[in-house]
Amino acid sequence: MIPNPVKVAAPAILLAPVAVPILHGLTGIAVVGLGLFAAGTLVNKTVKAFTGSPKPPIRKDDYPLD
């Protein structure tokens, strides 16, 4: 059954003026979230670089010869 075009178009026309600001708001939230994620990752890597790695690199002289 095909819906009546008026029943489909009326809500779309009423929501059209609000759709663009909502889309811009969601995009802004996504961009800010990505920026916070990148900054957090950078801080985490910097702290690990200055404090030392919790797992030191494996040295060959720690193991017996094969």
N, C-alpha and C positions, 0 to 999 in steps of 0.2 A: 504494500500500500504506500503510495507516494504522499508525503505530508503536504498539507496546504502551504503554498509559498508564503502567504501572509503570516502564518503561524511561525514560520522559520525566520522570515525577514524582520519582523517587528522586534524581537529581542536583540537581534544583531544590530539593528539601527540604534536601539536604546543603549546598548553596551559599547558602541563604536567610540564615542567621545572619551570613555574612561579606559579603553583598552590600551591606548598608546602610553599614557602616564604609568599605568600598571606595568607594562612591558619595560619601560625605562627604569622603573623602580627595581624590578626583578633583576635587570641587567646590572644595575649599580650594585645591588647586594652581591651578585656573583663576582663582580670585579673586585669589590672590597674584600670579599672572602678569599679570593685567590691571592690578593696582595698580602693579607694577614698570614695565609698559609706559607707563602714564599718567605716572608720576614721571619716567621717562626722557624722555618727550616734553616735559614741562614744563621740565626742566633744559635740554634742547636748545634750546627756544625762548627761554629766559631768556638763555642764553649768546649766542645769535645776536643777541638784542636789545641786549645790552650791548657786544658786540664789533663790531657792525655787520654788515650783510648782505654776503655775498661779491659779489653783483651789485647795484650801485647802481641806483636807479630811473632810468629813461630820461627825459632832459629834452628838451624840444622844441627848445631852441637847439643841441642836438648835431647836428641834421639840417637840411639846407637846406630852404627853403620849398618847398612843393609847387606 
